[in-house]
Amino acid sequence: MGSVERSASGGHPFNSTLETGIRALVVLEAFYPRRCDLMEMTWLDHLVVHTGDLDGDDVPESLHPDLPNRVGELLVRRQLVERSLRVMQQVHLVDVFETESGVEFCASQEAPSYVDLLQAPYSRALKTRAKWMADRFAGMTTLEIRSLVEARIGRWTAEFRADETPTGRSGS
């Protein structure tokens, strides 16, 4: 990723705008045709790499390690996810819809071809977890996902809610 990615992320590709954008794209592709708002994408970005935060017998192991100071992670992640989704929009991999409920994101028609190219072990593991999440959350509204997030990582959500806009979606 050369100097562009180095300068954008301080030299660390982990959780860079590009990596987060690819994660968001993989999640949106797995959830297609569902549209997700920024808050939902922030939750899903967290959960796809921290699947261990969820309950169940079939829960895949987390891709990223659990760090001790995760309290503000969703607050930091929200801005990064938003920037990342805009980058994916600029390269025509994510479609953006302005609705009465706010801005929503969806994988574009070009997304499946790109996602299929991701074959590194980490990428395959990410796609497996995104598909698992999409299957698990398929029938859930945004409110139901919010309740799940609050139940599992509520202390972070409580802080995150202070930054919410009053126009958040109430359903899917």
N, C-alpha and C positions, 0 to 999 in steps of 0.2 A: 504494500500500500504506500510505500515510499514516503516522501516528505509531506504530502497532503494529509495523510492519515496521522502521521507523527505530530504535525503541528495542531491538528484538530483535537487530538486526544492526549497531548503531552507526552507522546512517545509510547503510549500503552494501548495496543489494539483491543485489550479486554474491556468490554463495555463501551467501546468507541461508538460514534454515530453510525459507522458502517456496520459493525457487528450487531448493534441493536436494531438497525434497519432490516438486516437479513433475518434476525429473530422475529421481528414484527411481521415480515413478509411470510415466513414459514407458518406463523400462527394464523395469519389471515387466510392463507391458502388452505390450511387444515379446517378452518371454520367456514370457508366459502359455502354458500353465498351470504352468510351472515355479515352484517355491517356492525362494526364496533366503534364506540366513541373513544375519546382519548383516555378517559378514566378506566374504562374496561380494558383497553389495550395496555395500560400501565399495570393493572392487576395481572393480566395474562402474561405479560413480559416477565413479571416477577415469578409467577407460578410455573411457567414452562422451564425455568432453570432451577426452581426450588419446589419441585413436585412433592418432595418429602414433607412439605408443610401441609399437605392434604391427608385426610384419613382414608383408609380402605385397604383391602387385601391385595388389590391389583395395582397399587400406586408405584410407579417407577421411582427408582432412586434419583435424588436430585443431581443435576448436571454440575452445578456450582456448589462450592463448599458453603456451609452456614458460617457466617462471620458473627462474632460476638456483638458488634455494634451495628445491628441492622435496623435500629429504630427509625432512622430517617431515610431509609433506602427508597421507599415509595415516593417521597418528596423529591429526591434527586432524580429518580428514574422518570418521573412524569415529563420533565423538560427534555430529557434525553430521548424519550420515546417520541415526543412530538417532533423534535428536529429530525429524528430518524425516519419517521413516516413521511415527512416532507421531502427528504432525499429520495425515498423510494417512489414518491409521486413524480418527482422530476425525471426519473428514469423510466416512467410509465409502468411500474410494477404494482403500484397501489393507486386505486381510484378514491377520490375524496368527494363526498356528497354533503352539501349544505342542506339541512332539513329544518323543520320547525323545532325539533328537539336539540339541534346543534350540529356540529360537524361529525361525520361518520366516515370510517375507512373500510375499504374492502379490497381484496386481491383483484388485480386487473386480469384481463384475458391473457396477458403476456406472462403472468406470474407462474403458472404451472411449468412452463418450459424452463424458466430460470431455476425454480426450486428443484426440478428433476436433475439439474446439473450439480447440485450440492451433494457430493458423495464422500467427503471426508468422514471419518468415524464420528467426530463431534456433530457434524451436520446431520448424519443419519440418526444419531441419538436424539438430536433436537427435533427432527421431523417425527420420530416415533412418539416423543412426549407431547408434541403439539397435536398429533392425531388422537392420542389417548385423551387429552384435555377436551378436544372438540367432541369426541364421542361422549365423554362424561357430562359436558355442559350443554349438549345439543338442545335439550328441551328447556333450558333455564333462561329466565329473563335476566336483564341487567340487575334488577333488584335482588333476585335470588343469588346471583353470583356475588353481589355486594355482601349479602348476608353470610355467605360462605367465607369470603375473605375476612369479614369482621370477626367471625367465629374462630378462624384459624390464626389470623395475625392482626387481631383487633387493635392492639395497642399502637401499631403503625398506622392503621386506618384512621384511628381517632385523630392523630396528628395530621394525616393526609387530608381529612375532611375539612380542616380549617382553610385549606387552599382551594376547595371546590368552588365551582361557580354555581349559582342558584338555578341554572338552566340545565342541570344534568338530567339525563334520560331516566325515566322511571320504568321502562320495560324494553324489551328487545324489538 
